[in-house]
């Protein structure tokens, strides 16, 4: 069954994700200082998930025009560098 982006539970999750991500990162830090060895691949996967969620939130919160301007500037700089 598809999840509706306008559903009440989804809206609550959107508001709580920063706190959940912070809790998850703190848990990872604690696991690194524990006596039980941490699998590096598992750690990398968990950090990648956190990074992707943070990046997605930033992209969603940034106005389209600002994203367009950043990409246009990057293209202009890339062309200038390639022309050297």
C-alpha positions in Angstrom: 0.0 0.0 0.0 1.6 3.4 -1.0 2.3 5.9 1.7 0.6 9.2 1.3 2.9 12.2 1.8 -0.1 14.1 3.2 -0.9 11.5 5.9 -0.7 12.6 9.5 1.9 10.0 10.5 4.2 11.0 7.6 4.0 14.7 8.6 5.0 13.7 12.2 7.9 11.7 10.9 9.1 14.6 8.8 9.3 16.8 11.9 11.1 14.2 14.0 13.8 13.0 11.5 16.5 15.4 12.7 16.1 14.2 16.2 16.0 10.6 15.1 19.2 11.1 13.0 20.9 12.7 15.9 20.0 9.8 18.2 21.2 7.3 15.6 24.6 9.2 15.2 25.0 9.3 19.0 24.4 5.6 19.2 27.0 5.0 16.5 29.5 7.0 18.5 28.8 5.0 21.7 29.2 1.7 19.7 32.6 2.9 18.5 33.8 3.4 22.1 32.4 0.0 23.3 34.2 -3.2 23.9 32.4 -5.0 21.1 34.1 -4.5 17.7 32.0 -2.6 15.2 31.9 -3.8 11.6 33.3 -1.0 9.4 31.0 -1.9 6.5 28.0 -1.7 8.7 29.2 1.6 10.1 29.7 3.0 6.6 26.2 1.9 5.6 24.7 3.6 8.6 26.7 6.8 8.0 25.7 6.8 4.4 22.0 6.5 5.3 22.4 9.5 7.7 24.2 11.5 5.1 21.7 10.8 2.4 18.8 11.8 4.7 20.5 15.1 5.6 21.3 15.9 2.0 17.7 15.1 0.9 16.4 17.4 3.6 18.7 20.2 2.5 17.7 19.8 -1.1 14.0 19.7 -0.2 14.3 22.8 1.9 16.3 24.8 -0.7 14.3 26.9 -3.2 14.5 25.7 -6.8 16.0 29.0 -7.9 18.9 28.7 -5.5 19.7 25.1 -6.7 19.5 26.3 -10.3 21.9 29.1 -9.6 24.4 26.9 -7.8 24.4 24.4 -10.8 24.7 27.2 -13.3 27.6 28.7 -11.4 29.3 25.3 -11.2 28.8 24.8 -14.9 30.3 28.2 -15.7 33.3 27.5 -13.5 33.8 24.0 -15.0 33.8 25.5 -18.5 36.3 28.1 -17.5 38.6 25.5 -16.0 38.3 23.1 -19.0 39.2 26.0 -21.4 42.6 26.5 -19.7 
